Amino acid sequence: MQPLLVLQHLDCEPPAAYEDELLDRGLALARVRLDEGDELPDWRAYSAIIAMGGPMGAYDDALHPWLGPEKRLIADAVRAGKPFWGVCLGAQLLAASLGASVAPGPAPEVGVLPVELTADAARDPVFAAAPASFPAFQWHGDTFELPPGAVQLARSRMYEQQAFVFANAYALQFHLEVDSQLAAEWGDVPAYAQDLRRLPDTSLPALIEQIARVQPTAVPLARELFARWLVHVVGVRATTDDAAA
Protein backbone atom coordinates (compact mmCIF):
# COMPACT_ATOMS: atom_id res chain seq x y z
CA MET A 1 0.00 0.00 0.00
CA GLN A 2 1.01 3.63 -0.28
CA PRO A 3 2.97 5.13 2.64
CA LEU A 4 1.27 7.24 5.29
CA LEU A 5 2.02 10.96 5.30
CA VAL A 6 3.15 12.41 8.64
CA LEU A 7 2.80 16.17 9.09
CA GLN A 8 5.17 17.03 11.95
CA HIS A 9 5.57 20.51 13.44
CA LEU A 10 8.27 20.04 16.09
CA ASP A 11 11.17 17.64 16.59
CA CYS A 12 9.94 16.46 20.01
CA GLU A 13 6.36 15.84 18.81
CA PRO A 14 6.68 12.81 16.53
CA PRO A 15 3.94 10.19 16.22
CA ALA A 16 5.70 8.27 19.04
CA ALA A 17 3.60 5.20 19.94
CA TYR A 18 1.57 5.63 16.74
CA GLU A 19 4.79 5.44 14.74
CA ASP A 20 5.77 2.31 16.69
CA GLU A 21 2.51 0.70 15.60
CA LEU A 22 3.19 1.58 11.98
CA LEU A 23 6.73 0.20 12.08
CA ASP A 24 5.67 -3.02 13.81
CA ARG A 25 3.20 -3.60 10.99
CA GLY A 26 5.85 -2.98 8.35
CA LEU A 27 4.08 0.12 7.05
CA ALA A 28 6.01 2.95 5.44
CA LEU A 29 5.68 6.60 6.39
CA ALA A 30 6.85 9.82 4.79
CA ARG A 31 7.63 12.58 7.27
CA VAL A 32 7.23 16.25 6.35
CA ARG A 33 8.77 18.74 8.81
CA LEU A 34 6.77 21.89 8.18
CA ASP A 35 8.62 23.89 10.85
CA GLU A 36 11.87 23.19 9.00
CA GLY A 37 10.59 24.35 5.62
CA ASP A 38 9.70 21.02 4.02
CA GLU A 39 7.26 21.41 1.15
CA LEU A 40 3.82 19.82 1.29
CA PRO A 41 3.47 16.93 -1.14
CA ASP A 42 0.44 15.83 -3.13
CA TRP A 43 -1.77 14.10 -0.54
CA ARG A 44 -3.16 11.77 -3.22
CA ALA A 45 0.12 9.83 -3.17
CA TYR A 46 -0.52 8.59 0.39
CA SER A 47 -2.90 6.11 1.93
CA ALA A 48 -3.61 8.31 4.97
CA ILE A 49 -2.46 11.45 6.79
CA ILE A 50 -1.22 11.84 10.37
CA ALA A 51 -0.90 15.39 11.76
CA MET A 52 0.87 15.83 15.07
CA GLY A 53 1.15 18.59 17.66
CA GLY A 54 3.19 21.74 18.07
CA PRO A 55 3.37 24.98 20.10
CA MET A 56 1.88 27.15 17.36
CA GLY A 57 -1.83 27.93 17.06
CA ALA A 58 -3.90 26.76 14.13
CA TYR A 59 -4.67 30.46 13.52
CA ASP A 60 -1.02 31.63 13.50
CA ASP A 61 -0.81 31.92 9.70
CA ALA A 62 1.02 35.25 9.88
CA LEU A 63 3.77 33.74 12.03
CA HIS A 64 3.92 30.42 10.18
CA PRO A 65 2.99 30.88 6.49
CA TRP A 66 2.88 27.12 5.93
CA LEU A 67 -0.22 26.80 8.13
CA GLY A 68 -2.55 28.10 5.41
CA PRO A 69 -1.41 25.57 2.79
CA GLU A 70 -1.44 22.79 5.40
CA LYS A 71 -5.05 23.54 6.31
CA ARG A 72 -6.03 23.59 2.66
CA LEU A 73 -4.34 20.23 2.13
CA ILE A 74 -6.20 18.77 5.13
CA ALA A 75 -9.53 20.19 3.97
CA ASP A 76 -9.14 18.87 0.44
CA ALA A 77 -7.95 15.44 1.56
CA VAL A 78 -10.53 14.91 4.30
CA ARG A 79 -13.46 16.08 2.18
CA ALA A 80 -12.28 13.64 -0.50
CA GLY A 81 -12.49 10.82 2.06
CA LYS A 82 -8.78 10.42 2.83
CA PRO A 83 -8.24 8.86 6.28
CA PHE A 84 -6.79 11.37 8.74
CA TRP A 85 -5.49 11.13 12.33
CA GLY A 86 -4.84 14.47 14.07
CA VAL A 87 -3.35 14.95 17.54
CA CYS A 88 -3.47 18.20 19.57
CA LEU A 89 -2.47 20.86 16.99
CA GLY A 90 -3.36 18.25 14.36
CA ALA A 91 -6.87 18.05 15.84
CA GLN A 92 -7.19 21.83 15.88
CA LEU A 93 -6.01 22.04 12.27
CA LEU A 94 -8.67 19.52 11.28
CA ALA A 95 -11.35 21.55 13.07
CA ALA A 96 -10.18 24.77 11.40
CA SER A 97 -9.99 23.06 8.00
CA LEU A 98 -13.63 22.02 8.37
CA GLY A 99 -14.77 25.56 9.16
CA ALA A 100 -14.82 25.47 12.96
CA SER A 101 -13.41 28.17 15.22
CA VAL A 102 -10.08 27.55 16.99
CA ALA A 103 -9.08 29.92 19.80
CA PRO A 104 -7.21 30.12 23.11
CA GLY A 105 -9.03 28.43 25.96
CA PRO A 106 -9.58 29.87 29.44
CA ALA A 107 -6.25 28.46 30.71
CA PRO A 108 -3.71 25.85 29.66
CA GLU A 109 -4.87 22.28 30.26
CA VAL A 110 -1.69 20.59 31.45
CA GLY A 111 -1.32 17.30 33.29
CA VAL A 112 -2.59 13.75 33.31
CA LEU A 113 -6.33 14.31 33.48
CA PRO A 114 -9.51 12.27 32.94
CA VAL A 115 -11.07 12.10 29.47
CA GLU A 116 -14.74 11.10 29.28
CA LEU A 117 -16.16 9.43 26.18
CA THR A 118 -19.56 10.35 24.78
CA ALA A 119 -22.33 7.86 24.06
CA ASP A 120 -21.50 8.09 20.36
CA ALA A 121 -17.96 6.84 21.05
CA ALA A 122 -19.32 3.44 22.07
CA ARG A 123 -20.70 3.03 18.54
CA ASP A 124 -17.55 4.24 16.78
CA PRO A 125 -15.36 1.57 15.14
CA VAL A 126 -12.21 3.11 16.64
CA PHE A 127 -13.25 4.42 20.06
CA ALA A 128 -15.53 1.51 20.93
CA ALA A 129 -12.37 -0.20 22.22
CA ALA A 130 -11.66 2.51 24.81
CA PRO A 131 -12.99 2.60 28.38
CA ALA A 132 -15.69 5.17 29.14
CA SER A 133 -13.14 7.22 31.08
CA PHE A 134 -9.35 7.12 31.09
CA PRO A 135 -6.41 9.33 32.15
CA ALA A 136 -4.61 11.11 29.33
CA PHE A 137 -1.66 13.47 29.11
CA GLN A 138 -2.78 16.99 28.17
CA TRP A 139 -0.61 19.96 27.25
CA HIS A 140 -2.43 22.62 25.25
CA GLY A 141 -3.91 26.07 25.60
CA ASP A 142 -6.20 26.21 22.56
CA THR A 143 -9.60 24.71 22.01
CA PHE A 144 -12.04 24.43 19.11
CA GLU A 145 -15.70 24.20 18.24
CA LEU A 146 -17.16 20.97 16.92
CA PRO A 147 -17.13 21.27 13.11
CA PRO A 148 -20.44 21.01 11.24
CA GLY A 149 -21.20 17.37 10.49
CA ALA A 150 -18.68 16.02 13.01
CA VAL A 151 -19.52 13.65 15.87
CA GLN A 152 -18.12 14.39 19.32
CA LEU A 153 -16.32 11.42 20.86
CA ALA A 154 -14.78 12.78 24.08
CA ARG A 155 -14.69 15.70 26.50
CA SER A 156 -12.91 16.70 29.70
CA ARG A 157 -13.95 18.78 32.69
CA MET A 158 -11.98 21.80 31.48
CA TYR A 159 -12.30 21.48 27.71
CA GLU A 160 -15.53 20.34 26.08
CA GLN A 161 -13.90 19.18 22.83
CA GLN A 162 -11.40 16.36 23.31
CA ALA A 163 -12.08 14.11 20.31
CA PHE A 164 -14.32 13.97 17.27
CA VAL A 165 -14.76 12.12 14.00
CA PHE A 166 -15.72 13.52 10.61
CA ALA A 167 -16.10 10.93 7.85
CA ASN A 168 -12.72 9.09 7.88
CA ALA A 169 -10.95 11.80 9.91
CA TYR A 170 -10.26 11.57 13.65
CA ALA A 171 -9.16 14.37 15.98
CA LEU A 172 -7.66 13.78 19.43
CA GLN A 173 -6.83 16.76 21.65
CA PHE A 174 -4.97 14.58 24.18
CA HIS A 175 -1.70 12.64 24.04
CA LEU A 176 -1.86 8.92 24.74
CA GLU A 177 1.16 8.31 22.52
CA VAL A 178 3.73 10.22 24.61
CA ASP A 179 5.85 8.54 27.28
CA SER A 180 7.69 10.26 30.13
CA GLN A 181 11.02 10.31 28.31
CA LEU A 182 9.55 12.20 25.35
CA ALA A 183 7.55 14.53 27.58
CA ALA A 184 10.74 15.57 29.38
CA GLU A 185 11.93 17.14 26.10
CA TRP A 186 8.86 19.36 25.97
CA GLY A 187 10.11 21.41 28.91
CA ASP A 188 12.80 22.83 26.61
CA VAL A 189 10.21 24.29 24.22
CA PRO A 190 9.80 28.01 25.11
CA ALA A 191 6.02 28.07 24.57
CA TYR A 192 5.54 25.00 26.76
CA ALA A 193 7.85 26.38 29.46
CA GLN A 194 5.68 29.51 29.46
CA ASP A 195 2.59 27.36 30.07
CA LEU A 196 4.27 25.89 33.14
CA ARG A 197 5.07 29.36 34.46
CA ARG A 198 1.36 30.19 34.20
CA LEU A 199 0.59 27.11 36.31
CA PRO A 200 2.62 27.49 39.51
CA ASP A 201 1.19 24.26 40.96
CA THR A 202 2.50 22.22 37.99
CA SER A 203 6.19 21.40 37.62
CA LEU A 204 7.90 19.48 34.85
CA PRO A 205 9.29 16.78 37.21
CA ALA A 206 5.82 16.21 38.70
CA LEU A 207 4.30 16.06 35.22
CA ILE A 208 6.86 13.51 34.07
CA GLU A 209 6.14 11.40 37.15
CA GLN A 210 2.40 11.48 36.38
CA ILE A 211 3.02 10.32 32.82
CA ALA A 212 5.34 7.54 33.98
CA ARG A 213 2.57 6.21 36.24
CA VAL A 214 -0.07 6.00 33.49
CA GLN A 215 2.02 5.12 30.44
CA PRO A 216 1.76 1.33 31.05
CA THR A 217 -1.94 1.66 30.17
CA ALA A 218 -1.95 4.87 28.09
CA VAL A 219 0.59 3.79 25.47
CA PRO A 220 -1.10 0.42 24.80
CA LEU A 221 -4.44 2.24 24.50
CA ALA A 222 -2.86 4.66 22.01
CA ARG A 223 -1.68 1.76 19.90
CA GLU A 224 -5.00 -0.08 20.14
CA LEU A 225 -7.03 2.93 18.99
CA PHE A 226 -4.56 3.69 16.22
CA ALA A 227 -4.53 0.04 15.12
CA ARG A 228 -8.32 0.05 14.88
CA TRP A 229 -8.14 3.20 12.75
CA LEU A 230 -5.58 1.54 10.50
CA VAL A 231 -7.71 -1.59 10.06
CA HIS A 232 -11.25 -0.19 10.03
CA VAL A 233 -10.64 3.17 8.34
CA VAL A 234 -7.38 3.05 6.38
CA GLY A 235 -7.94 -0.53 5.26
CA VAL A 236 -4.72 -2.10 6.53
CA ARG A 237 -4.88 -5.89 6.63
CA ALA A 238 -5.82 -7.14 10.09
CA THR A 239 -3.42 -9.30 12.08
CA THR A 240 -4.19 -12.12 14.49
CA ASP A 241 -3.95 -9.67 17.38
CA ASP A 242 -6.46 -7.36 15.67
CA ALA A 243 -8.90 -10.23 15.24
CA ALA A 244 -8.56 -11.11 18.93
CA ALA A 245 -9.32 -7.51 19.89
C-alpha positions as CSV (number, residue, x, y, z in Angstrom):
1,M,0.0,0.0,0.0
2,Q,1.0,3.6,-0.3
3,P,3.0,5.1,2.6
4,L,1.3,7.2,5.3
5,L,2.0,11.0,5.3
6,V,3.1,12.4,8.6
7,L,2.8,16.2,9.1
8,Q,5.2,17.0,11.9
9,H,5.6,20.5,13.4
10,L,8.3,20.0,16.1
11,D,11.2,17.6,16.6
12,C,9.9,16.5,20.0
13,E,6.4,15.8,18.8
14,P,6.7,12.8,16.5
15,P,3.9,10.2,16.2
16,A,5.7,8.3,19.0
17,A,3.6,5.2,19.9
18,Y,1.6,5.6,16.7
19,E,4.8,5.4,14.7
20,D,5.8,2.3,16.7
21,E,2.5,0.7,15.6
22,L,3.2,1.6,12.0
23,L,6.7,0.2,12.1
24,D,5.7,-3.0,13.8
25,R,3.2,-3.6,11.0
26,G,5.8,-3.0,8.4
27,L,4.1,0.1,7.1
28,A,6.0,3.0,5.4
29,L,5.7,6.6,6.4
30,A,6.8,9.8,4.8
31,R,7.6,12.6,7.3
32,V,7.2,16.3,6.3
33,R,8.8,18.7,8.8
34,L,6.8,21.9,8.2
35,D,8.6,23.9,10.8
36,E,11.9,23.2,9.0
37,G,10.6,24.4,5.6
38,D,9.7,21.0,4.0
39,E,7.3,21.4,1.2
40,L,3.8,19.8,1.3
41,P,3.5,16.9,-1.1
42,D,0.4,15.8,-3.1
43,W,-1.8,14.1,-0.5
44,R,-3.2,11.8,-3.2
45,A,0.1,9.8,-3.2
46,Y,-0.5,8.6,0.4
47,S,-2.9,6.1,1.9
48,A,-3.6,8.3,5.0
49,I,-2.5,11.5,6.8
50,I,-1.2,11.8,10.4
51,A,-0.9,15.4,11.8
52,M,0.9,15.8,15.1
53,G,1.2,18.6,17.7
54,G,3.2,21.7,18.1
55,P,3.4,25.0,20.1
56,M,1.9,27.2,17.4
57,G,-1.8,27.9,17.1
58,A,-3.9,26.8,14.1
59,Y,-4.7,30.5,13.5
60,D,-1.0,31.6,13.5
61,D,-0.8,31.9,9.7
62,A,1.0,35.2,9.9
63,L,3.8,33.7,12.0
64,H,3.9,30.4,10.2
65,P,3.0,30.9,6.5
66,W,2.9,27.1,5.9
67,L,-0.2,26.8,8.1
68,G,-2.6,28.1,5.4
69,P,-1.4,25.6,2.8
70,E,-1.4,22.8,5.4
71,K,-5.1,23.5,6.3
72,R,-6.0,23.6,2.7
73,L,-4.3,20.2,2.1
74,I,-6.2,18.8,5.1
75,A,-9.5,20.2,4.0
76,D,-9.1,18.9,0.4
77,A,-7.9,15.4,1.6
78,V,-10.5,14.9,4.3
79,R,-13.5,16.1,2.2
80,A,-12.3,13.6,-0.5
81,G,-12.5,10.8,2.1
82,K,-8.8,10.4,2.8
83,P,-8.2,8.9,6.3
84,F,-6.8,11.4,8.7
85,W,-5.5,11.1,12.3
86,G,-4.8,14.5,14.1
87,V,-3.4,15.0,17.5
88,C,-3.5,18.2,19.6
89,L,-2.5,20.9,17.0
90,G,-3.4,18.2,14.4
91,A,-6.9,18.0,15.8
92,Q,-7.2,21.8,15.9
93,L,-6.0,22.0,12.3
94,L,-8.7,19.5,11.3
95,A,-11.3,21.6,13.1
96,A,-10.2,24.8,11.4
97,S,-10.0,23.1,8.0
98,L,-13.6,22.0,8.4
99,G,-14.8,25.6,9.2
100,A,-14.8,25.5,13.0
101,S,-13.4,28.2,15.2
102,V,-10.1,27.6,17.0
103,A,-9.1,29.9,19.8
104,P,-7.2,30.1,23.1
105,G,-9.0,28.4,26.0
106,P,-9.6,29.9,29.4
107,A,-6.2,28.5,30.7
108,P,-3.7,25.8,29.7
109,E,-4.9,22.3,30.3
110,V,-1.7,20.6,31.4
111,G,-1.3,17.3,33.3
112,V,-2.6,13.8,33.3
113,L,-6.3,14.3,33.5
114,P,-9.5,12.3,32.9
115,V,-11.1,12.1,29.5
116,E,-14.7,11.1,29.3
117,L,-16.2,9.4,26.2
118,T,-19.6,10.4,24.8
119,A,-22.3,7.9,24.1
120,D,-21.5,8.1,20.4
121,A,-18.0,6.8,21.1
122,A,-19.3,3.4,22.1
123,R,-20.7,3.0,18.5
124,D,-17.6,4.2,16.8
125,P,-15.4,1.6,15.1
126,V,-12.2,3.1,16.6
127,F,-13.2,4.4,20.1
128,A,-15.5,1.5,20.9
129,A,-12.4,-0.2,22.2
130,A,-11.7,2.5,24.8
131,P,-13.0,2.6,28.4
132,A,-15.7,5.2,29.1
133,S,-13.1,7.2,31.1
134,F,-9.3,7.1,31.1
135,P,-6.4,9.3,32.2
136,A,-4.6,11.1,29.3
137,F,-1.7,13.5,29.1
138,Q,-2.8,17.0,28.2
139,W,-0.6,20.0,27.2
140,H,-2.4,22.6,25.3
141,G,-3.9,26.1,25.6
142,D,-6.2,26.2,22.6
143,T,-9.6,24.7,22.0
144,F,-12.0,24.4,19.1
145,E,-15.7,24.2,18.2
146,L,-17.2,21.0,16.9
147,P,-17.1,21.3,13.1
148,P,-20.4,21.0,11.2
149,G,-21.2,17.4,10.5
150,A,-18.7,16.0,13.0
151,V,-19.5,13.6,15.9
152,Q,-18.1,14.4,19.3
153,L,-16.3,11.4,20.9
154,A,-14.8,12.8,24.1
155,R,-14.7,15.7,26.5
156,S,-12.9,16.7,29.7
157,R,-13.9,18.8,32.7
158,M,-12.0,21.8,31.5
159,Y,-12.3,21.5,27.7
160,E,-15.5,20.3,26.1
161,Q,-13.9,19.2,22.8
162,Q,-11.4,16.4,23.3
163,A,-12.1,14.1,20.3
164,F,-14.3,14.0,17.3
165,V,-14.8,12.1,14.0
166,F,-15.7,13.5,10.6
167,A,-16.1,10.9,7.8
168,N,-12.7,9.1,7.9
169,A,-11.0,11.8,9.9
170,Y,-10.3,11.6,13.7
171,A,-9.2,14.4,16.0
172,L,-7.7,13.8,19.4
173,Q,-6.8,16.8,21.6
174,F,-5.0,14.6,24.2
175,H,-1.7,12.6,24.0
176,L,-1.9,8.9,24.7
177,E,1.2,8.3,22.5
178,V,3.7,10.2,24.6
179,D,5.8,8.5,27.3
180,S,7.7,10.3,30.1
181,Q,11.0,10.3,28.3
182,L,9.6,12.2,25.3
183,A,7.6,14.5,27.6
184,A,10.7,15.6,29.4
185,E,11.9,17.1,26.1
186,W,8.9,19.4,26.0
187,G,10.1,21.4,28.9
188,D,12.8,22.8,26.6
189,V,10.2,24.3,24.2
190,P,9.8,28.0,25.1
191,A,6.0,28.1,24.6
192,Y,5.5,25.0,26.8
193,A,7.8,26.4,29.5
194,Q,5.7,29.5,29.5
195,D,2.6,27.4,30.1
196,L,4.3,25.9,33.1
197,R,5.1,29.4,34.5
198,R,1.4,30.2,34.2
199,L,0.6,27.1,36.3
200,P,2.6,27.5,39.5
201,D,1.2,24.3,41.0
202,T,2.5,22.2,38.0
203,S,6.2,21.4,37.6
204,L,7.9,19.5,34.9
205,P,9.3,16.8,37.2
206,A,5.8,16.2,38.7
207,L,4.3,16.1,35.2
208,I,6.9,13.5,34.1
209,E,6.1,11.4,37.2
210,Q,2.4,11.5,36.4
211,I,3.0,10.3,32.8
212,A,5.3,7.5,34.0
213,R,2.6,6.2,36.2
214,V,-0.1,6.0,33.5
215,Q,2.0,5.1,30.4
216,P,1.8,1.3,31.1
217,T,-1.9,1.7,30.2
218,A,-2.0,4.9,28.1
219,V,0.6,3.8,25.5
220,P,-1.1,0.4,24.8
221,L,-4.4,2.2,24.5
222,A,-2.9,4.7,22.0
223,R,-1.7,1.8,19.9
224,E,-5.0,-0.1,20.1
225,L,-7.0,2.9,19.0
226,F,-4.6,3.7,16.2
227,A,-4.5,0.0,15.1
228,R,-8.3,0.1,14.9
229,W,-8.1,3.2,12.7
230,L,-5.6,1.5,10.5
231,V,-7.7,-1.6,10.1
232,H,-11.3,-0.2,10.0
233,V,-10.6,3.2,8.3
234,V,-7.4,3.1,6.4
235,G,-7.9,-0.5,5.3
236,V,-4.7,-2.1,6.5
237,R,-4.9,-5.9,6.6
238,A,-5.8,-7.1,10.1
239,T,-3.4,-9.3,12.1
240,T,-4.2,-12.1,14.5
241,D,-4.0,-9.7,17.4
242,D,-6.5,-7.4,15.7
243,A,-8.9,-10.2,15.2
244,A,-8.6,-11.1,18.9
245,A,-9.3,-7.5,19.9
